[in-house]
Amino acid sequence: MGARDGGGVCVIERCFRQDPCVQLSLAWPWESARWGDQMAVERESVGTLMEWFADGGPVRSAVTGADTLVEKLAAVVFQGEWDWPGRADRIDAYRDGLGEWFAYDSGREQQFMELTSPNTDPGVFVAWFLPVVLEWEGRTARNGTDGTAEGQEATGWPNPNHDGTPDTEFYRLDAAGREYLYSATADGLDWATYEQRRYSEPVRHDEYGLDYRYDRRDEAYEWYDEASGTWNDQAWADLQVAGTSSVAASSGGREAEWDEAWAMFYRVGPGGVYEFSGAVVPGQPASGCDDAWISHAQVLARRTAFEPDPVEPDPVEPDPVEPDPVEPDPVEPGGVEAGTGRPDVFERDAEVRDPAAVADVRKSIESLIDQDPALREFLDDEDIETIIADLSGGRRE
């Protein structure tokens, strides 16, 4: 039954493929046979694993948990060889390592070979095998992280995901097998969780009114936001306290308040007098107080200085007033000069008026017209003569 053909293939391969019963009692020619309730891990199954989990392959990027399984197999089964998927020269050693973990567990061993047979789904395999390997890891932790018996010194494995956080170069599981612990050396005496290694214990900052911690990896402080339950950077903390701590400090410890109507902060200053201050960003109380406190009188003076002057309305020009028409004196019947259509008052007045008085009146009228030439627009020669006649004396009866 152990004969091989010229290519080194077992001559009973045909029977192995045709009779399932033979599969339970025969091993491949390159494996050591294990009979009874034990089965041998096939070399081809290990080869399938190496093909699936090759670095950069589609399974590593598409199947959830694939990367974790590769790391766990390296740490627990393959003696810390993190590049095992690319080590074809070590396939026999990896097969033997898996065989030791499957010893006296033929059920899982058979399922392992079934799920790594041709045309199987790597996602189904990862979902089944990852919990198995995690169980092996927990068993190792309980017996000593290096696989030794209880009481021997525990050692850690190199951390393949080391991100620069101090004292996380090696890792192991805690005694319960539920949490990873980290240390600077494989045989370190001080083991702690990743959070404990990376961050300092939170401390309250009185001036900021916030909790903060130090990130040892990034060498920066982080500040805790109780509202969102998140840690934030220094710039966030500075913005948070800008509207509160700066106001309290500038108020001499007395909390200032914001007045919406005045768009200013106010406080009760020394002597019980109100003081006012603008915001760093005008109109935005969250930006904080500008630290320049002034009195109420100064606020009013500022507002008066910046108020625009009242605008006077344009003067309204009055409509021009037309002079009242001058009604002529009634003319006695027969007192109209023939051919002229006007009274013969000039001739009659000449007979009854004193010539010297007429000359004086005329001189006065001409002087007024010289002073105000506009009178000429309303008076013609006849009107002037009528006025002179009226002012120079009455008529004789």
Phi, psi and chi 1 to 4 in degrees:
 res  aa     phi    psi   chi1   chi2   chi3   chi4
   1 MET       -  -19.9  -67.4  179.7   61.9      -
   2 GLY   -90.1    4.2      -      -      -      -
   3 ALA   -66.8  149.9      -      -      -      -
   4 ARG  -123.1  158.0  -59.3  172.7 -177.1  -90.9
   5 ASP   -88.0 -173.5   60.5   14.4      -      -
   6 GLY   -62.0  -25.9      -      -      -      -
   7 GLY   -90.2    5.0      -      -      -      -
   8 GLY    82.0   14.9      -      -      -      -
   9 VAL   -94.3  139.4  178.7      -      -      -
  10 CYS   -60.7  132.8  178.7      -      -      -
  11 VAL   -72.9  -13.6  -64.9      -      -      -
  12 ILE   -95.6   12.7   63.7  169.6      -      -
  13 GLU   -58.4  -35.9 -179.9  177.4  -11.0      -
  14 ARG   -61.8  -42.4 -131.0  175.3  -90.9  104.1
  15 CYS   -67.5  -37.3  -64.3      -      -      -
  16 PHE   -61.5  -39.0 -172.1   91.9      -      -
  17 ARG   -79.0  -31.3  -67.9 -179.3  177.1  177.1
  18 GLN   -86.0  -32.5  -65.9  174.5   -3.0      -
  19 ASP  -113.7  106.1 -171.0   -6.6      -      -
  20 PRO   -57.2  -28.2  -20.7   32.8      -      -
  21 CYS   -65.4  -32.7  -65.8      -      -      -
  22 VAL   -65.3  -32.5  174.9      -      -      -
  23 GLN   -62.1  -27.7  -62.4  179.5   27.4      -
  24 LEU   -82.1  -15.0  -60.8  178.0      -      -
  25 SER  -117.6   -8.2   58.1      -      -      -
  26 LEU  -121.6  149.0  -61.7  177.6      -      -
  27 ALA  -112.6  162.3      -      -      -      -
  28 TRP   -66.8  151.8  -70.9  101.7      -      -
  29 PRO   -61.0  -23.9   21.1  -33.5      -      -
  30 TRP   -91.3    9.3   51.1   78.9      -      -
  31 GLU  -115.0  154.0  -63.6  175.1  -30.4      -
  32 SER   -80.2  134.4   59.0      -      -      -
  33 ALA   -77.6  141.2      -      -      -      -
  34 ARG  -131.1  121.4  -72.7 -176.5  -65.7  172.9
  35 TRP  -104.1  177.4  -54.1   94.5      -      -
  36 GLY    79.3 -127.9      -      -      -      -
  37 ASP   -93.0   11.8   60.3  -10.2      -      -
  38 GLN  -111.1  147.5  -63.1 -175.5   27.0      -
  39 MET  -125.0  161.2  -59.1 -179.2   64.2      -
  40 ALA  -102.4  134.3      -      -      -      -
  41 VAL   -66.8  128.7  174.3      -      -      -
  42 GLU   -81.3  146.0  -63.3  177.1   -5.6      -
  43 ARG   -63.0  -34.9 -163.4  171.8 -170.5  -91.7
  44 GLU   -64.5  -34.8  -72.8 -175.0   -8.5      -
  45 SER   -65.1  -40.6  -67.6      -      -      -
  46 VAL   -66.0  -38.5  179.9      -      -      -
  47 GLY   -61.7  -38.6      -      -      -      -
  48 THR   -62.5  -41.8  -61.0      -      -      -
  49 LEU   -59.1  -46.3 -110.6   62.9      -      -
  50 MET   -65.0  -35.3  -60.3  175.7   73.9      -
  51 GLU   -70.1  -43.2  179.7 -178.1   -7.9      -
  52 TRP   -61.1  -47.2  -82.0  -10.6      -      -
  53 PHE   -97.8   21.9  -60.0  127.2      -      -
  54 ALA   -58.6  141.6      -      -      -      -
  55 ASP   -60.6  125.4 -169.7   20.8      -      -
  56 GLY    86.1   -0.9      -      -      -      -
  57 GLY   -73.4  166.1      -      -      -      -
  58 PRO   -65.2  -31.8   22.8  -33.2      -      -
  59 VAL   -67.4  -40.9  174.3      -      -      -
  60 ARG   -60.5  -34.8  -67.7  -76.6  -67.8  -88.7
  61 SER   -92.2  -24.4   59.8      -      -      -
  62 ALA   -99.7  -26.4      -      -      -      -
  63 VAL   -99.1  124.4  176.7      -      -      -
  64 THR   -66.3  129.9  -58.3      -      -      -
  65 GLY    91.3   -4.0      -      -      -      -
  66 ALA   -63.8  -46.7      -      -      -      -
  67 ASP   -62.0  -40.4  -75.3  -23.1      -      -
  68 THR   -63.1  -41.5  -57.0      -      -      -
  69 LEU   -63.5  -40.5  179.4   57.1      -      -
  70 VAL   -60.4  -43.2  170.4      -      -      -
  71 GLU   -67.8  -42.2  -64.7  173.0    3.7      -
  72 LYS   -66.1  -40.1  -62.7  -56.4  178.1 -174.8
  73 LEU   -63.2  -39.6  -76.7  172.0      -      -
  74 ALA   -62.9  -42.2      -      -      -      -
  75 ALA   -76.7  -38.7      -      -      -      -
  76 VAL   -94.3  -39.7  178.4      -      -      -
  77 VAL  -108.3  -40.2 -178.9      -      -      -
  78 PHE  -101.8   25.9  -59.5  149.4      -      -
  79 GLN    57.1   43.2  -59.8  177.9   -2.9      -
  80 GLY    74.9   15.0      -      -      -      -
  81 GLU   -86.5   91.9  -63.5 -177.1    8.7      -
  82 TRP   -70.4  -19.7  -51.7  104.4      -      -
  83 ASP   -99.0   26.1   58.9  -15.5      -      -
  84 TRP   -58.3  -31.9   65.7  -94.9      -      -
  85 PRO   -62.2  -21.1  -25.2   37.2      -      -
  86 GLY  -102.0    7.0      -      -      -      -
  87 ARG  -101.1   77.4  -63.8  -70.0  -57.3  -84.8
  88 ALA   -64.3  -25.9      -      -      -      -
  89 ASP   -72.1  -11.2   58.9  -45.8      -      -
  90 ARG  -109.6   15.7  -63.3  -82.2  -65.9  161.7
  91 ILE   -62.2  -37.1 -171.5  170.8      -      -
  92 ASP   -68.2  -39.0  -68.7  -32.8      -      -
  93 ALA   -65.3  -38.6      -      -      -      -
  94 TYR   -68.7  -36.7  -59.1  151.1      -      -
  95 ARG   -63.2  -42.2  177.8 -160.9   59.9 -167.5
  96 ASP   -66.8  -37.6  -66.1  -20.0      -      -
  97 GLY   -62.8  -43.3      -      -      -      -
  98 LEU   -65.6  -38.6  -73.7  167.7      -      -
  99 GLY   -61.0  -36.1      -      -      -      -
 100 GLU   -66.1  -37.5  -68.2  177.6    2.2      -
 101 TRP   -75.0  -26.1  -79.9   97.8      -      -
 102 PHE   -89.0    0.8  -79.1  128.5      -      -
 103 ALA   -56.0  132.5      -      -      -      -
 104 TYR    61.0   24.8  -53.1  102.8      -      -
 105 ASP  -137.5   64.4 -166.8   -9.2      -      -
 106 SER   -64.2  -27.4   58.8      -      -      -
 107 GLY   -62.7  -49.5      -      -      -      -
 108 ARG   -68.5  -36.4  -79.2 -179.2  171.9  173.2
 109 GLU   -62.5  -43.5 -172.7  175.2   38.1      -
 110 GLN   -64.6  -40.0 -178.8  177.5   -2.5      -
 111 GLN   -66.1  -36.0 -167.6  167.7    2.9      -
 112 PHE   -58.9  -46.2  173.9   85.1      -      -
 113 MET   -71.1  -34.3  -70.6 -172.6  -68.6      -
 114 GLU   -66.1  -41.5  -70.7  175.9   -5.2      -
 115 LEU   -78.1  -10.8  -66.8  177.1      -      -
 116 THR  -109.0   11.8   53.8      -      -      -
 117 SER   -75.6  167.0   60.2      -      -      -
 118 PRO   -57.6  146.1  -26.1   35.1      -      -
 119 ASN    65.5   27.8  -58.5  -40.2      -      -
 120 THR  -100.0  165.9   52.5      -      -      -
 121 ASP   -92.4  118.4 -175.2   -8.3      -      -
 122 PRO   -64.7  -28.3   19.8  -31.2      -      -
 123 GLY   -65.7  -38.8      -      -      -      -
 124 VAL   -65.2  -40.8  174.3      -      -      -
 125 PHE   -62.7  -46.2  171.4   78.6      -      -
 126 VAL   -61.7  -43.3  171.7      -      -      -
 127 ALA   -61.1  -31.5      -      -      -      -
 128 TRP   -86.2  -43.6  168.3   76.9      -      -
 129 PHE   -81.9  -29.1 -164.5   41.6      -      -
 130 LEU   -59.7  -46.7 -179.6   56.5      -      -
 131 PRO   -60.7  -32.0  -23.6   34.3      -      -
 132 VAL   -64.6  -47.1  173.5      -      -      -
 133 VAL   -66.9  -36.6  177.4      -      -      -
 134 LEU   -63.2  -35.8  -69.0  175.4      -      -
 135 GLU   -64.8  -41.6  179.8 -175.6  -36.2      -
 136 TRP   -62.1  -39.5  -66.4  -12.5      -      -
 137 GLU   -63.0  -42.2 -173.3  179.3   38.6      -
 138 GLY   -63.9  -38.2      -      -      -      -
 139 ARG   -64.2  -39.4 -170.7 -171.0  -49.5  168.9
 140 THR   -63.3  -40.9  -59.9      -      -      -
 141 ALA   -64.6  -39.0      -      -      -      -
 142 ARG   -69.2  -29.8  -71.9 -170.5  -66.6  -86.6
 143 ASN   -96.7    3.4  -65.9  -29.5      -      -
 144 GLY   112.6  129.2      -      -      -      -
 145 THR   -64.5  -16.4   54.1      -      -      -
 146 ASP   -96.8   10.8   59.3   -7.3      -      -
 147 GLY    85.7    4.4      -      -      -      -
 148 THR   -83.1  170.2   58.6      -      -      -
 149 ALA   -72.5  162.8      -      -      -      -
 150 GLU   -61.6  138.2 -174.2  175.2   -1.1      -
 151 GLY   104.6  -21.8      -      -      -      -
 152 GLN   -81.7  160.2  -68.8 -178.1  -45.4      -
 153 GLU   -66.4  131.5 -175.2  178.1   -2.4      -
 154 ALA   -85.7  143.1      -      -      -      -
 155 THR  -128.3  159.0   58.4      -      -      -
 156 GLY  -105.8  172.7      -      -      -      -
 157 TRP  -103.8  153.2  -59.8  -64.1      -      -
 158 PRO   -59.2  138.2  -24.2   34.1      -      -
 159 ASN   -85.2  109.3 -178.7    4.4      -      -
 160 PRO   -72.2  -15.9   28.4  -34.7      -      -
 161 ASN  -107.9   26.1  -62.1  -43.8      -      -
 162 HIS   -60.6  122.9 -176.5 -113.2      -      -
 163 ASP  -109.1   12.6   59.6    1.3      -      -
 164 GLY   100.2   -6.8      -      -      -      -
 165 THR   -64.7  128.3  -59.8      -      -      -
 166 PRO   -58.2  143.6  -23.3   33.6      -      -
 167 ASP    62.9   34.3  -59.2  -28.2      -      -
 168 THR  -126.7   25.3   60.3      -      -      -
 169 GLU   -70.4  -24.1  -70.9   79.3    0.9      -
 170 PHE  -130.0  154.5  -68.1   83.2      -      -
 171 TYR  -141.5  161.5   80.4  102.7      -      -
 172 ARG  -158.6  172.3   66.3  176.2  176.1   85.8
 173 LEU   -89.4  153.0  -80.0  169.1      -      -
 174 ASP   -73.5  178.7   62.7    4.7      -      -
 175 ALA   -61.4  -30.8      -      -      -      -
 176 ALA   -84.3   -9.3      -      -      -      -
 177 GLY    73.8   25.9      -      -      -      -
 178 ARG  -116.3  -16.8  -62.1  177.5 -179.9  176.9
 179 GLU  -141.7  141.9 -171.3  172.6   23.2      -
 180 TYR   -83.4  140.8  -72.8  110.9      -      -
 181 LEU  -120.4  153.3  -57.2  177.0      -      -
 182 TYR  -131.3  151.5  -63.5   84.8      -      -
 183 SER  -153.1  165.2 -178.3      -      -      -
 184 ALA   -76.2  -23.4      -      -      -      -
 185 THR  -132.6  160.5   59.4      -      -      -
 186 ALA   -65.7  -33.3      -      -      -      -
 187 ASP  -108.3   28.4   56.4   -7.7      -      -
 188 GLY   -63.3  152.5      -      -      -      -
 189 LEU   -93.0  -15.9  -60.3  177.9      -      -
 190 ASP  -111.0  105.5  179.4   22.3      -      -
 191 TRP  -114.6  136.0  -65.9   85.9      -      -
 192 ALA  -147.4  164.9      -      -      -      -
 193 THR   -71.1  167.4   65.2      -      -      -
 194 TYR   -63.2  -42.6  177.6   80.6      -      -
 195 GLU   -59.5  -41.5  -69.4  -73.1  -38.3      -
 196 GLN   -67.4  -33.8  -67.3  170.2  -29.4      -
 197 ARG   -72.3  -39.8  -71.0  -60.5 -171.1 -157.8
 198 ARG   -82.5  -39.7  179.1  169.0  175.7  177.6
 199 TYR  -115.7  145.4  -57.2  105.5      -      -
 200 SER   -77.3  167.4   65.1      -      -      -
 201 GLU   -67.9  136.1  -73.0  -66.5  -35.8      -
 202 PRO   -60.7  141.7  -22.9   34.3      -      -
 203 VAL  -132.0  145.1  178.8      -      -      -
 204 ARG   -82.4  131.9 -170.4   71.4  173.5 -179.8
 205 HIS  -102.3  113.1 -164.3  -69.3      -      -
 206 ASP   -64.9  -41.0  -66.9  -25.8      -      -
 207 GLU   -69.2  -40.2 -176.9  176.6  -11.2      -
 208 TYR   -81.0  -24.8  -83.7   69.5      -      -
 209 GLY    70.3   28.1      -      -      -      -
 210 LEU  -136.0  157.0  -61.3  168.6      -      -
 211 ASP   -85.2  143.0  -69.8  -20.5      -      -
 212 TYR  -137.7  160.3   71.7   96.9      -      -
 213 ARG  -144.8  166.6   68.2 -177.2 -177.4 -175.9
 214 TYR  -110.2  128.2 -176.0   69.7      -      -
 215 ASP   -89.5  106.1 -175.4  -20.4      -      -
 216 ARG   -68.6  -29.6  -62.4 -172.8 -178.7   96.6
 217 ARG   -72.7  -49.6 -173.7 -166.8   71.0  179.8
 218 ASP   -89.1   -5.6  -63.5  -19.9      -      -
 219 GLU    54.0   54.2  -62.0 -177.9  -12.7      -
 220 ALA  -148.3  154.5      -      -      -      -
 221 TYR   -88.9  145.1  -74.5  100.0      -      -
 222 GLU  -123.4  147.6  -65.3 -176.6  -17.3      -
 223 TRP  -122.3  139.9  -59.5   81.6      -      -
 224 TYR   -93.0  129.8 -172.9   66.5      -      -
 225 ASP  -100.1  107.3 -179.0    7.4      -      -
 226 GLU   -65.8  -29.9  -65.7 -178.3   -4.1      -
 227 ALA   -66.4  -43.4      -      -      -      -
 228 SER  -100.6  -12.6   63.3      -      -      -
 229 GLY    70.9   29.0      -      -      -      -
 230 THR  -122.7  160.2   58.0      -      -      -
 231 TRP   -99.8  136.7  -70.4   92.7      -      -
 232 ASN  -130.3  168.3  -58.2  -85.4      -      -
 233 ASP   -82.5 -179.8   60.2   14.5      -      -
 234 GLN   -64.3  -37.5 -175.4   67.5   46.9      -
 235 ALA   -61.2  -39.5      -      -      -      -
 236 TRP   -62.5  -43.8  174.0   88.8      -      -
 237 ALA   -62.9  -40.4      -      -      -      -
 238 ASP   -62.7  -39.4  -68.1  -19.8      -      -
 239 LEU   -67.6  -36.4  -71.7  175.3      -      -
 240 GLN   -64.8  -39.3  -68.0  -58.9  -53.6      -
 241 VAL   -89.6   -6.7  -58.8      -      -      -
 242 ALA   -60.6  -37.0      -      -      -      -
 243 GLY   -88.6   -2.6      -      -      -      -
 244 THR  -124.1  -57.5   55.0      -      -      -
 245 SER   -67.8  -37.5   62.1      -      -      -
 246 SER   -67.4  -35.2   62.7      -      -      -
 247 VAL   -67.8  -44.3  171.4      -      -      -
 248 ALA   -64.6  -39.5      -      -      -      -
 249 ALA   -66.4  -42.9      -      -      -      -
 250 SER   -72.1  -16.5   62.2      -      -      -
 251 SER   -92.3   11.8  -57.5      -      -      -
 252 GLY    64.8   30.3      -      -      -      -
 253 GLY    93.8  -12.3      -      -      -      -
 254 ARG   -94.0  129.4  -66.4 -179.0  -66.2  -85.7
 255 GLU   -68.0  125.3 -170.9   71.9   19.8      -
 256 ALA   -86.4  155.5      -      -      -      -
 257 GLU  -122.8  159.0  -62.9 -177.6   17.4      -
 258 TRP   -99.8  132.0  177.7 -103.1      -      -
 259 ASP  -106.2  113.5 -171.1  -61.2      -      -
 260 GLU   -66.1  -38.8  -70.8  -69.9  -14.5      -
 261 ALA   -64.6  -42.5      -      -      -      -
 262 TRP   -87.1  -15.4  -71.4   82.2      -      -
 263 ALA    56.5   44.1      -      -      -      -
 264 MET  -146.7  158.6  -60.6 -178.3   75.0      -
 265 PHE   -80.3  151.4  -72.1  100.1      -      -
 266 TYR  -141.4  156.8   71.5   93.5      -      -
 267 ARG  -154.1  167.3   69.2  179.9 -176.9 -176.9
 268 VAL   -95.0  111.4  178.5      -      -      -
 269 GLY   -86.6 -168.5      -      -      -      -
 270 PRO   -57.7  138.2  -23.0   33.2      -      -
 271 GLY    79.3    9.7      -      -      -      -
 272 GLY    74.5   19.8      -      -      -      -
 273 VAL   -96.6  136.4  178.4      -      -      -
 274 TYR   -71.2  139.1  -81.5  102.3      -      -
 275 GLU  -125.6  153.5  -63.5  177.2  -24.5      -
 276 PHE  -130.7  150.2  -62.1   83.5      -      -
 277 SER  -150.0  143.7  177.2      -      -      -
 278 GLY   -82.1  169.6      -      -      -      -
 279 ALA   -84.2  155.6      -      -      -      -
 280 VAL   -57.2  -46.1  173.8      -      -      -
 281 VAL  -102.9  110.7  178.8      -      -      -
 282 PRO   -49.3  127.6  -26.9   35.0      -      -
 283 GLY    85.0   -1.3      -      -      -      -
 284 GLN  -120.5   97.5  -61.6 -174.5   14.6      -
 285 PRO   -62.6  -26.2   21.0  -32.5      -      -
 286 ALA   -65.1  -20.7      -      -      -      -
 287 SER   -76.2  -10.6   64.8      -      -      -
 288 GLY    94.7  174.4      -      -      -      -
 289 CYS   -88.1  144.2 -176.6      -      -      -
 290 ASP   -84.4    4.7   64.9    6.7      -      -
 291 ASP    72.2    4.9  -66.0  -22.9      -      -
 292 ALA  -106.2  102.5      -      -      -      -
 293 TRP   -96.7  132.6  -68.6   92.8      -      -
 294 ILE  -130.0  163.8   59.4  177.9      -      -
 295 SER   -80.9  170.6   66.1      -      -      -
 296 HIS   -64.0  -38.8 -176.8 -103.2      -      -
 297 ALA   -62.4  -37.9      -      -      -      -
 298 GLN   -68.3  -34.9  -70.6  172.9  -51.5      -
 299 VAL   -62.4  -46.4  174.2      -      -      -
 300 LEU   -63.1  -40.4  -64.9  177.5      -      -
 301 ALA   -63.3  -40.0      -      -      -      -
 302 ARG   -62.5  -44.2  -80.1 -172.0 -179.4 -177.2
 303 ARG   -66.2  -38.7  -66.3 -157.6  168.2 -164.3
 304 THR   -65.0  -39.8  -58.3      -      -      -
 305 ALA   -64.4  -31.9      -      -      -      -
 306 PHE   -96.5   -4.0  -73.0  102.3      -      -
 307 GLU   -76.0  138.0  -73.8 -179.3   -3.7      -
 308 PRO   -69.8  149.7   25.2  -33.2      -      -
 309 ASP   -65.0  145.5  -64.7  -28.3      -      -
 310 PRO   -64.5  142.8   22.4  -33.5      -      -
 311 VAL   -91.7  120.0  179.1      -      -      -
 312 GLU   -76.8  138.9  -65.4  -68.9  -20.7      -
 313 PRO   -69.6  148.7   25.2  -34.0      -      -
 314 ASP   -61.6  136.4  -65.1  -27.1      -      -
 315 PRO   -63.7  143.8   23.3  -32.8      -      -
 316 VAL   -97.3  118.9  177.9      -      -      -
 317 GLU   -73.5  130.1  -64.2  -69.3  -20.5      -
 318 PRO   -71.8  149.5   26.3  -33.5      -      -
 319 ASP   -65.4  140.8  -64.4  -28.8      -      -
 320 PRO   -60.2  139.4   21.8  -32.9      -      -
 321 VAL   -98.4  122.3  178.2      -      -      -
 322 GLU   -75.2  135.4  -64.3  -68.4  -23.6      -
 323 PRO   -67.6  146.7   25.8  -34.3      -      -
 324 ASP   -65.1  137.0  -64.5  -27.1      -      -
 325 PRO   -63.8  146.1   24.0  -32.8      -      -
 326 VAL   -91.2  116.8  178.0      -      -      -
 327 GLU   -78.3  129.0  -63.4  -71.1  -20.1      -
 328 PRO   -70.5  151.6   26.1  -33.1      -      -
 329 ASP   -63.3  144.5  -67.0  -25.5      -      -
 330 PRO   -62.0  143.0   21.5  -31.3      -      -
 331 VAL  -103.3  129.7  178.8      -      -      -
 332 GLU   -65.7  147.5  -63.9  -67.4  -25.0      -
 333 PRO   -56.2  139.1  -25.3   34.9      -      -
 334 GLY    82.7   -2.1      -      -      -      -
 335 GLY   -94.6   19.0      -      -      -      -
 336 VAL  -105.3  127.4  177.4      -      -      -
 337 GLU   -67.2  130.3 -177.2 -178.8    1.5      -
 338 ALA   -63.4  134.3      -      -      -      -
 339 GLY    84.4  -10.0      -      -      -      -
 340 THR  -109.2  -27.0   63.3      -      -      -
 341 GLY    74.0   16.6      -      -      -      -
 342 ARG  -134.0  157.2   60.8 -177.2 -177.2  178.3
 343 PRO   -64.8  154.7  -17.4   28.8      -      -
 344 ASP   -90.9   39.9   56.4   -8.6      -      -
 345 VAL   -66.6  -32.3   62.0      -      -      -
 346 PHE   -64.9  -41.3  -58.1  109.8      -      -
 347 GLU   -68.4  -40.9  -63.9  178.2    1.6      -
 348 ARG   -69.0  -42.5  -68.1  169.5   52.2 -138.5
 349 ASP   -65.9  -33.8  -73.1  -13.1      -      -
 350 ALA   -63.1  -26.5      -      -      -      -
 351 GLU   -80.2  -27.7  -62.7  174.9   -3.0      -
 352 VAL  -106.2  -12.9  -61.2      -      -      -
 353 ARG  -100.8  154.3  -71.4  179.6  -65.2  172.2
 354 ASP   -79.7  125.4 -177.6    3.7      -      -
 355 PRO   -59.8  -36.6  -25.9   36.0      -      -
 356 ALA   -64.8  -38.2      -      -      -      -
 357 ALA   -66.6  -39.7      -      -      -      -
 358 VAL   -62.1  -41.0  171.5      -      -      -
 359 ALA   -65.0  -40.4      -      -      -      -
 360 ASP   -64.1  -43.1  -69.7  -20.2      -      -
 361 VAL   -65.1  -42.2  172.0      -      -      -
 362 ARG   -61.4  -42.0 -174.3  179.9  -60.5  -81.3
 363 LYS   -61.3  -40.2 -176.4  177.4 -179.1 -180.0
 364 SER   -65.9  -40.8  -63.0      -      -      -
 365 ILE   -64.9  -43.5  -65.4  -60.3      -      -
 366 GLU   -63.6  -37.9  -68.8  175.5   -8.0      -
 367 SER   -63.1  -40.8  176.3      -      -      -
 368 LEU   -64.3  -38.6  -71.2  173.5      -      -
 369 ILE   -68.6  -36.6  -67.9  173.9      -      -
 370 ASP   -62.4  -38.2  -69.5  -20.6      -      -
 371 GLN   -71.8  -32.2  -65.8  176.8    9.9      -
 372 ASP  -133.8   82.7 -171.6    0.9      -      -
 373 PRO   -59.1  -19.9  -23.5   33.6      -      -
 374 ALA   -63.3  -17.6      -      -      -      -
 375 LEU   -64.6  -23.7  -69.0  174.6      -      -
 376 ARG   -64.9  -21.4  -83.7  -68.9 -173.7 -176.1
 377 GLU   -71.4  -23.3  -63.2  179.6    6.4      -
 378 PHE  -108.5  -13.7  -53.9  102.9      -      -
 379 LEU  -123.3  129.1  -58.8  173.9      -      -
 380 ASP  -102.6 -175.2   56.0   15.2      -      -
 381 ASP   -63.2  -36.8  -68.3  -18.9      -      -
 382 GLU   -66.1  -41.4  -65.3  178.8    1.2      -
 383 ASP   -63.3  -40.2  -65.3  -28.4      -      -
 384 ILE   -63.6  -42.5  -66.5  172.6      -      -
 385 GLU   -65.3  -36.5  -66.9  -60.7  -31.1      -
 386 THR   -65.1  -42.4  -59.3      -      -      -
 387 ILE   -64.6  -42.9  -65.9  172.1      -      -
 388 ILE   -60.5  -41.6  -66.6  172.2      -      -
 389 ALA   -64.0  -40.9      -      -      -      -
 390 ASP   -68.2  -35.1  -69.8  -19.3      -      -
 391 LEU   -88.3  -16.5  -63.8  176.7      -      -
 392 SER   -92.0   -5.0   59.8      -      -      -
 393 GLY   140.1  166.1      -      -      -      -
 394 GLY   -86.9  173.5      -      -      -      -
 395 ARG   -89.5  157.9  -60.5  179.4 -172.9  145.4
 396 ARG   -86.9  146.6  -65.0  177.9 -178.8  177.0
 397 GLU   -80.0      -  -64.3  -64.4  -23.6      -
